[in-house]
Amino acid sequence: MESHDETGCQAPEGPILCINNCGFFGSAATMNMCSKCHKDIILNQQQAQLAASSIESIVNGNSSGNGKEPVVAGAVDVQAAPVEVKIISTEPSIASSKPSEMKAKEGPSRCTACRKRVGLTGFGCRCGNLFCAIHRYSDKHDCPFDYRTAARDAIAKANPVVKAEKLDKI
């Protein structure tokens, strides 16, 4: 008890309920409010300040000295409506030009060699085709991909040639 007297700290008399009567406990650091009520009050104050500054900027003719946040918010609101209209007007043209392509891709995935349905278990090859478990290896489906050249290029890229300058003899 003596340490409390020396430091000047006092224990609170008891738990303090939130002044908004929400049922939670408040603290002196949050103006005797619970954390949720305190956060809501701070948020409302910030929104009020933002609204007031944006109204002032509109009344004053969008002067750049008032702050950039309200101007950006106003520009986003103005641009949002035309963008939606443009997206709606362009979607029908995209949908009308691609139904034939979508119908071709909607079918089940099949092995390129034997036309067997592979579904999710298909193996993609470097040649760009899809194969079943039997034809997944390059020697089983006569793969046109040149693995030797690809390996040489990968090794050359990973191990660049380093030539040092010749040293002068002393």
CORSULDA-V147635 format. One record per pair of residues at least 24 apart in sequence whose C-alpha atoms are under 7 Angstrom apart, sorted by sequence separation. I is the first residue (numbers start at 0). J is the second residue. If there is no record, write none. Layout:
# CORSULDA-V147635
I,J ; I,J
This chain:
# CORSULDA-V147635
112,140
